[in-house]
């Protein structure tokens, strides 16, 4: 009886140990699977986070480059506008200073002489002067041209320019324009594009 009881106990113990070992293996296997799943999930999440971060960094870099380019264009446009305005003021001042009363009188005299020689006939002359020159040149022009013209020249006051002269013949609406405003525009039309190209680095 004792032997049978001992054999039963041994069998129970053996089966218990085997069952415990089996459960242990199952628990370990399940734990490994869970650990691998967690690692895989964390890896995927980490990769997704890194990808999102890289995309955001790229977007920030592109926005920064675009902002810098736009700022550079704005600065160039502002600089170009300011320099052209300064150029126009300087040129107009220089032209105004160069247009002395002596030079204006000489321009008118040479225009009359050339026109008389070309047309070979009596002409009527219209002269438009600035506000600052008309009072001082009015009598002098009429006197200097008295021997050249049959008709007295018509002296008019111009309000759209501050120095220089416009000369017209035979009542024509077309005038030879030597005003500071027109000469300044002509000079700036030539220099302006070159100045713009220099600002853009196209001319060194």
Secondary structure, DSSP 8 states (H G I E B T S, - for coil): -HHHHHHHHHHHHHHHHHHHHHHHHHHHHHHHHHHHHHHHHHHHHHHHHHHHHHHHHHHHHHHHHHHHHHHHHHHHHHHHHHHHHHHHHHHHHHHHHH--HHHHHHHHHHHHHHHHHHH-S---EEEEE-HHHHHHHHHHHHHHTTTT-SS--EEEE-SS-SSSEEEEETT-S--EE--HHHHHHHHHHHHHHHHHHHHTTS--
